[in-house]
């Protein structure tokens, strides 16, 4: 996925109220940017971090700047969860995710029950494969972990995937690690033990777990390679 406009460099002052971030542009001007991430952003919201922002060309937006990338240690981290499905869908359609198989049709935001949707549906040689995509930014000592905050909604998605498996479909939970310094993935049981338990149960029921690291930079974000997944 290529950023359609050149990103704006800045320094993070603080992230607050979940959806706001104060930054200092390289010009010295201070600005408030929209932060499109509902998680805690643990490990990638340290004041003083270098960041990149996109600038909206839509008139009337209260916060025309959007936080896209944060520097954490030696790597850039993609924090815009609104791009997660785009990155994964492009990779699947481009044949970069061999675990998914042939793709005849790819649909987004697919309704699977009265009150729930999953991110992607792939139809191809394997029939229907339902995919729920999660954005992962938390990495400690080379281990990527999800979630970075308690998520009841995330557990609900796992239950939906299990039900689809029972109906005879393929179901995948896909963790997009939007950084390149991870060597494996595991659930963050110390943050949300219930989610970790639900993930283990879902895998035992037949849900496939995939995790991919990303090549992240101001030019764009692309899948870098699959990561081994370790369940506790």
Protein Blocks (a to p, Z undefined) as FASTA:
>chain_A
ZZfbdcdddddfbdcehlaccdddfkopacdddddbfbloioiacghiacdddddfbehi
ablbacfbdcehjaccdfbfklmmmmmmmmmmnopamknopafbdcehiafbfkbccfbd
cddfkopadddddddfbdgehiacddfbdcfklmmmmmmmmmmmmnopacddddddfbfk
bfbdcddfklmmmlmmmmmmmmmnopacddddddddfkbccdfbdcddddZZ
